[in-house]
Amino acid sequence: MAKKAGTIIFWGTPLFSVPSLKALLDAGLVRAVVTQPDKPQGRGHATILPSPVKEVALASGLPVLQPERLDDALVAALREHGPSPFLIVAYGKIIPRAVLDQSELPALNLHPSLLPDLRGPSPIQTALLRGYTQTGLSIIQLDEEMDHGPIIAQKKMSIAPDDTYATLSEKLSFMAPQFLMKHVQRYLAGESEMHAQDHTRATFSKMIKASDGALDLSDNAEILLRKIKALNPWPGTWITVGGKRLKIIAASASGGKPAKPYTKTPAGILLRCGAGSLVVTRVQLEGKAPMSALAFLNGHAALLE
């Protein structure tokens, strides 16, 4: 088979990966794309949706691989597009060594934290959960352990007080293309300098589950507010009122602790917490559309009694 145009095989799946893929495409650096299989969506899983990365790749005429399993069949398929270096930007699965060995150079990975801090699957959410004021991006060579390989480059970013997972993820994704272009091209030219991570300083993030969104109002209000930001939009955060789930979409923390569990204020709903309180301004009742907290009180105040 004739060698295809482009240089790298890009691995990515979610919207976070798209700005990086587009920049690399514009530079003529991408030969093929590996992304996760199309996912069923909606009621009864009747709609099958491609990943955002697949949509961009197909629109650009790139070959797309969507392996169900990262096995020998994928190795054979990759060989048809190689030898090529791999670049992984939020692919979403751990890639086994037998597959990584197909990369012409040691595979690169873009990780959205300042490694060795926040290794693992949820670094953006965990930075918010821990109340960080700064995070960033790291480009590393992959090795046998998770987010463990030598660092090629890092770039820092401040976390704004009102950042949620959605906004911070978007900011990092838009910061990534220029950062990647500079350092990937140097890597391909053999000009990169690398340094080992200080593994004694490593911290870890965990997989986020749907059940993590339940709020325990006996917790500190500041901790709960971090959770509301970190899990927005998925899985969201909620309390249960009148036997129904009430999603908390937007809130702020207050140092005061009201006498009642729920209090109406000009700003919305004041929720008493273990320490302090939450001023909830936007909610979504189970089965209903999102609404302001005041609109919820006008129609459903009895649920809080």
C-alpha positions as CSV (number, residue, x, y, z in Angstrom):
1,M,0.0,0.0,0.0
2,A,1.3,3.5,-0.9
3,K,2.3,5.6,2.1
4,K,-0.5,8.0,2.9
5,A,0.0,11.7,3.3
6,G,0.4,13.1,6.8
7,T,2.6,11.9,9.6
8,I,0.8,11.0,12.8
9,I,-2.1,8.8,13.8
10,F,-4.4,10.8,16.0
11,W,-6.3,9.1,18.8
12,G,-9.2,11.0,20.3
13,T,-12.9,10.9,20.9
14,P,-14.7,13.8,22.7
15,L,-15.3,17.4,21.8
16,F,-12.2,18.2,23.9
17,S,-10.0,16.6,21.2
18,V,-11.5,18.5,18.2
19,P,-9.5,21.8,18.3
20,S,-6.2,19.9,18.5
21,L,-7.2,17.6,15.6
22,K,-8.2,20.6,13.5
23,A,-4.9,22.3,14.0
24,L,-3.0,19.2,13.2
25,L,-5.1,18.7,10.1
26,D,-4.5,22.3,8.9
27,A,-0.8,21.6,9.2
28,G,-1.1,18.4,7.2
29,L,0.2,16.2,10.0
30,V,-2.6,13.7,10.4
31,R,-2.6,10.4,8.4
32,A,-5.4,8.6,10.1
33,V,-7.7,8.8,13.2
34,V,-8.6,6.2,15.9
35,T,-11.7,7.0,17.8
36,Q,-14.2,5.1,19.9
37,P,-17.2,3.3,18.3
38,D,-20.4,5.2,17.6
39,K,-22.6,5.3,20.7
40,P,-26.4,4.7,20.9
41,Q,-28.2,7.7,22.3
42,G,-31.8,8.7,23.2
43,R,-34.8,6.8,24.3
44,G,-34.4,3.1,23.5
45,H,-30.9,3.9,22.1
46,A,-32.6,4.5,18.8
47,T,-30.0,7.1,17.6
48,I,-26.4,6.1,16.8
49,L,-24.0,9.1,17.1
50,P,-20.4,9.3,15.9
51,S,-17.8,10.9,18.1
52,P,-17.0,14.5,17.5
53,V,-13.5,13.4,16.4
54,K,-15.0,11.0,13.8
55,E,-17.2,13.8,12.4
56,V,-14.2,16.0,11.8
57,A,-12.1,13.2,10.4
58,L,-14.7,12.1,7.9
59,A,-15.3,15.7,6.8
60,S,-11.6,15.9,6.1
61,G,-11.4,12.6,4.2
62,L,-9.3,10.9,6.7
63,P,-9.3,7.1,7.3
64,V,-11.1,6.4,10.6
65,L,-10.5,3.3,12.8
66,Q,-13.2,2.5,15.5
67,P,-12.1,-0.7,17.2
68,E,-14.4,-2.4,19.6
69,R,-11.4,-4.1,21.1
70,L,-7.8,-3.0,21.2
71,D,-6.5,-6.3,19.9
72,D,-4.5,-8.0,17.1
73,A,-7.1,-6.9,14.5
74,L,-6.4,-3.2,15.4
75,V,-2.6,-3.9,15.3
76,A,-3.0,-5.1,11.7
77,A,-5.2,-2.2,10.8
78,L,-2.7,0.3,12.2
79,R,0.1,-1.3,10.2
80,E,-1.8,-0.4,7.0
81,H,-1.4,3.3,8.0
82,G,2.2,3.1,9.3
83,P,4.8,3.3,10.4
84,S,3.5,6.5,12.1
85,P,3.9,8.1,15.5
86,F,0.8,8.2,17.7
87,L,-0.6,11.2,19.4
88,I,-3.4,10.6,22.0
89,V,-5.7,13.4,23.0
90,A,-8.6,12.1,25.2
91,Y,-9.1,8.8,23.5
92,G,-11.0,7.5,26.5
93,K,-9.5,4.0,27.0
94,I,-6.2,2.6,28.2
95,I,-4.2,1.6,25.2
96,P,-2.3,-1.8,25.7
97,R,1.4,-2.1,25.1
98,A,1.0,-4.3,22.1
99,V,-0.9,-1.5,20.3
100,L,1.4,1.3,21.6
101,D,4.4,-0.6,20.2
102,Q,3.0,0.1,16.7
103,S,3.8,3.8,17.1
104,E,6.9,4.7,15.0
105,L,8.2,6.9,17.9
106,P,7.2,6.5,21.5
107,A,3.5,7.6,21.6
108,L,2.7,11.1,22.9
109,N,-0.2,11.9,25.2
110,L,-1.8,15.3,26.0
111,H,-3.0,15.2,29.6
112,P,-5.1,18.1,31.1
113,S,-3.2,18.6,34.3
114,L,0.2,19.6,35.5
115,L,1.7,16.1,35.9
116,P,2.5,14.3,38.1
117,D,-0.5,15.9,39.8
118,L,-3.9,14.5,38.9
119,R,-3.0,11.4,37.0
120,G,-6.0,9.4,35.9
121,P,-9.3,9.7,34.1
122,S,-10.9,12.9,35.6
123,P,-8.1,15.6,36.1
124,I,-10.3,18.5,35.2
125,Q,-13.2,17.6,37.5
126,T,-10.8,16.7,40.3
127,A,-8.9,20.1,40.0
128,L,-12.3,21.8,40.6
129,L,-13.3,19.3,43.4
130,R,-10.1,20.1,45.2
131,G,-10.5,23.9,44.9
132,Y,-7.4,24.4,42.7
133,T,-6.8,27.9,41.4
134,Q,-4.4,26.6,38.6
135,T,-4.2,23.7,36.3
136,G,-2.8,23.2,32.8
137,L,-1.7,20.8,30.1
138,S,1.2,18.2,29.9
139,I,2.6,16.5,26.9
140,I,4.3,13.2,27.9
141,Q,5.7,10.1,26.3
142,L,3.5,7.1,27.2
143,D,5.0,4.2,29.1
144,E,3.6,1.1,30.8
145,E,2.0,3.0,33.7
146,M,-0.9,5.5,33.7
147,D,0.2,9.1,33.0
148,H,3.7,8.1,34.2
149,G,6.0,8.8,31.3
150,P,8.6,11.6,30.9
151,I,7.3,15.1,30.4
152,I,8.1,17.0,27.1
153,A,6.3,20.2,27.9
154,Q,3.7,21.8,30.2
155,K,1.6,24.9,30.1
156,K,-0.2,26.5,33.0
157,M,-3.7,28.0,33.2
158,S,-5.6,29.8,35.9
159,I,-9.0,28.5,37.1
160,A,-11.6,31.2,37.3
161,P,-13.8,31.3,40.4
162,D,-16.9,30.6,38.3
163,D,-15.4,27.8,36.1
164,T,-17.3,24.6,35.8
165,Y,-16.1,21.4,34.2
166,A,-17.7,22.5,30.9
167,T,-16.0,25.9,30.9
168,L,-12.6,24.8,32.1
169,S,-12.6,21.8,29.7
170,E,-13.4,24.2,26.8
171,K,-10.6,26.6,27.8
172,L,-8.0,23.8,28.0
173,S,-9.1,22.4,24.7
174,F,-8.7,25.8,23.0
175,M,-5.3,26.3,24.7
176,A,-4.1,22.9,23.4
177,P,-3.7,23.4,19.6
178,Q,-0.9,26.0,19.6
179,F,0.8,24.2,22.5
180,L,0.7,20.9,20.7
181,M,1.8,22.2,17.3
182,K,4.9,23.7,18.7
183,H,6.0,20.6,20.7
184,V,4.8,17.8,18.4
185,Q,6.7,19.2,15.5
186,R,9.8,19.5,17.6
187,Y,9.3,15.9,18.8
188,L,8.9,14.6,15.2
189,A,12.2,16.4,14.3
190,G,14.0,14.8,17.2
191,E,14.5,18.1,19.0
192,S,12.5,17.5,22.2
193,E,14.0,17.5,25.7
194,M,12.3,15.3,28.2
195,H,12.5,15.0,32.0
196,A,11.2,12.3,34.2
197,Q,8.2,13.0,36.5
198,D,8.8,13.2,40.2
199,H,6.8,10.1,41.1
200,T,6.9,10.9,44.8
201,R,4.7,13.9,44.1
202,A,2.1,12.0,42.1
203,T,-1.6,12.5,42.9
204,F,-4.5,10.7,41.3
205,S,-8.1,11.3,40.0
206,K,-10.8,8.6,39.9
207,M,-13.4,7.7,37.4
208,I,-16.5,9.9,37.8
209,K,-19.8,7.9,38.3
210,A,-23.4,9.0,37.8
211,S,-24.0,8.4,41.5
212,D,-21.3,10.9,42.5
213,G,-23.8,13.7,41.7
214,A,-25.8,13.2,44.9
215,L,-25.3,16.1,47.3
216,D,-25.1,15.5,51.1
217,L,-26.2,18.8,52.7
218,S,-24.5,17.9,55.9
219,D,-21.2,18.7,54.1
220,N,-19.5,22.1,54.1
221,A,-21.1,24.5,51.6
222,E,-17.8,25.3,50.0
223,I,-17.2,21.6,49.3
224,L,-20.7,21.2,47.9
225,L,-20.2,24.2,45.6
226,R,-17.0,22.7,44.2
227,K,-18.9,19.5,43.5
228,I,-21.7,21.5,41.7
229,K,-19.0,23.1,39.4
230,A,-17.0,20.0,38.9
231,L,-19.9,17.8,37.8
232,N,-21.5,20.3,35.5
233,P,-22.8,19.2,33.0
234,W,-22.3,15.5,33.7
235,P,-23.5,13.8,35.8
236,G,-24.9,16.9,37.4
237,T,-25.6,17.4,41.1
238,W,-28.9,17.0,42.9
239,I,-30.8,16.8,46.2
240,T,-34.1,14.9,46.7
241,V,-37.2,16.9,47.6
242,G,-40.7,15.4,47.9
243,G,-39.4,12.2,46.5
244,K,-38.1,13.8,43.3
245,R,-34.6,14.7,42.2
246,L,-33.9,18.4,42.1
247,K,-30.8,19.1,40.0
248,I,-28.7,22.0,41.2
249,I,-27.3,23.8,38.1
250,A,-26.0,27.0,39.6
251,A,-25.3,28.2,43.1
252,S,-22.9,30.2,45.3
253,A,-21.8,29.6,48.9
254,S,-22.7,31.7,51.9
255,G,-21.1,31.8,55.3
256,G,-24.5,32.1,57.1
257,K,-26.4,29.2,58.4
258,P,-30.2,29.6,58.2
259,A,-32.5,28.2,60.9
260,K,-34.6,26.3,58.3
261,P,-33.3,23.7,55.8
262,Y,-34.8,25.6,52.9
263,T,-35.4,29.3,52.8
264,K,-36.7,31.6,50.0
265,T,-34.5,34.6,49.3
266,P,-34.5,37.3,46.6
267,A,-31.7,35.4,44.9
268,G,-33.3,32.0,45.0
269,I,-33.2,29.1,47.5
270,L,-31.0,29.1,50.6
271,L,-30.0,25.5,51.5
272,R,-28.7,25.0,55.0
273,C,-25.5,22.9,54.9
274,G,-23.3,21.3,57.6
275,A,-21.2,24.5,57.6
276,G,-22.5,27.6,55.8
277,S,-25.3,27.5,53.1
278,L,-25.8,27.3,49.4
279,V,-27.6,30.0,47.5
280,V,-29.2,28.1,44.7
281,T,-30.1,30.2,41.6
282,R,-30.9,27.6,38.9
283,V,-32.4,24.2,39.2
284,Q,-34.1,21.4,37.2
285,L,-36.8,19.3,38.7
286,E,-36.9,15.7,37.6
287,G,-39.0,15.5,34.4
288,K,-39.0,19.3,33.9
289,A,-36.9,21.8,32.0
290,P,-34.2,23.9,33.7
291,M,-35.6,27.0,35.4
292,S,-34.5,29.7,37.9
293,A,-34.8,28.8,41.5
294,L,-37.4,31.5,42.0
295,A,-39.5,30.0,39.2
296,F,-39.3,26.6,40.9
297,L,-40.5,28.1,44.2
298,N,-43.4,29.7,42.5
299,G,-44.7,26.4,41.2
300,H,-43.3,23.8,43.5
301,A,-42.6,25.3,46.9
302,A,-44.6,22.6,48.6
303,L,-41.9,20.1,47.7
304,L,-39.6,21.8,50.1
305,E,-41.9,21.7,53.1
